[in-house]
């Protein structure tokens, strides 16, 4: 991060989906011109995974984002925010899949390939 370009950094998740206000008004699209979601202009959600800032910035502003922060998109599977039981189940499923791909059991032990 070049100091002259950005004064802080935070991670984001890219969203390309149709969003609506609670009253049903569209936020980021025109219902009269229904583009494919992959053709919508992306918006970015602050995912609270990583923040980089200086103590001076925090002391001056009272929070971790400066005047010119850099948004760093990260893989959505690395940015699961666990607020509800279904969030935990999703994170657990991803972890178990990664352990399986690495040849490890859920307890971190190596799994043998053959039957015993």
C-alpha positions in Angstrom: 0.0 0.0 0.0 1.6 3.2 -1.1 1.3 5.8 1.6 0.5 8.6 -0.8 -2.4 6.8 -2.4 -4.3 5.3 0.5 -4.3 6.0 4.3 -6.0 2.8 5.3 -7.3 -0.6 4.0 -10.3 -2.8 4.6 -11.5 -6.0 3.0 -14.8 -6.2 1.0 -17.0 -8.8 -0.6 -18.2 -8.0 -4.1 -22.0 -8.2 -4.6 -23.7 -8.5 -8.0 -27.3 -9.1 -7.0 -30.5 -7.1 -7.1 -30.9 -5.2 -3.8 -34.0 -3.5 -2.5 -35.0 -1.1 0.3 -37.5 -2.5 2.9 -40.3 -0.7 1.1 -39.6 -2.6 -2.2 -37.8 0.2 -4.0 -34.7 -1.1 -6.0 -31.3 0.1 -4.8 -29.0 -0.8 -7.6 -31.0 -1.8 -10.6 -33.9 -0.8 -12.8 -36.8 -3.3 -12.7 -37.9 -2.0 -16.1 -34.5 -3.1 -17.5 -33.8 -6.5 -15.9 -30.1 -7.1 -16.6 -28.5 -10.4 -15.8 -27.1 -10.2 -12.3 -23.6 -10.8 -13.7 -24.1 -7.6 -15.8 -25.0 -5.4 -12.9 -22.5 -2.9 -11.7 -20.9 -4.5 -8.6 -21.3 -3.0 -5.1 -19.0 -3.9 -2.2 -19.9 -4.9 1.3 -17.4 -4.2 4.1 -16.9 -7.7 5.5 -15.0 -6.8 8.7 -12.2 -9.4 8.0 -9.1 -7.2 7.8 -8.3 -3.6 8.6 -5.0 -1.8 8.2 -4.6 1.7 9.7 -2.2 3.7 11.8 -2.6 4.7 15.4 -2.4 8.4 14.3 -5.3 7.9 11.9 -7.4 6.2 14.6 -6.5 8.9 17.2 -7.5 11.7 14.7 -10.7 10.1 13.3 -11.9 7.9 16.1 -12.3 4.9 13.8 -10.3 2.7 11.5 -11.1 4.2 8.0 -9.3 7.2 6.7 -10.1 9.7 4.0 -8.8 7.5 1.2 -9.1 3.8 2.1 -8.2 1.0 -0.2 -10.9 -1.6 -0.6 -9.4 -5.1 -0.9 -11.8 -7.7 -2.3 -11.4 -11.2 -0.8 -12.8 -14.6 -1.6 -16.4 -14.8 -0.2 -15.6 -18.1 1.4 -13.0 -16.3 3.5 -15.5 -13.6 4.6 -18.4 -15.5 6.2 -19.8 -13.4 9.0 -21.3 -15.7 11.6 -24.4 -14.1 13.0 -27.0 -16.8 12.7 -27.0 -20.6 12.9 -27.1 -21.0 9.1 -23.9 -18.8 8.9 -22.1 -21.2 11.2 -23.4 -24.3 9.2 -22.0 -22.7 6.0 -18.6 -21.9 7.6 -18.5 -25.5 9.0 -19.3 -27.0 5.6 -16.5 -25.0 3.9 -14.1 -26.0 6.6 -15.0 -29.7 6.3 -14.7 -29.5 2.5 -11.2 -28.0 2.8 -10.1 -30.6 5.4 -11.4 -33.3 3.1 -9.5 -31.9 0.1 -6.4 -31.7 2.3 -6.8 -35.3 3.3 -7.5 -34.5 7.0 -10.3 -35.6 9.3 -12.5 -33.1 11.0 -10.2 -33.3 14.1 -7.2 -32.4 12.0 -5.8 -36.0 11.9 -4.6 -37.5 8.6 -7.0 -39.8 6.9 -5.9 -43.0 5.3 -6.9 -43.7 1.8 -7.6 -47.4 2.3 -10.1 -49.4 4.3 -8.9 -50.9 7.6 
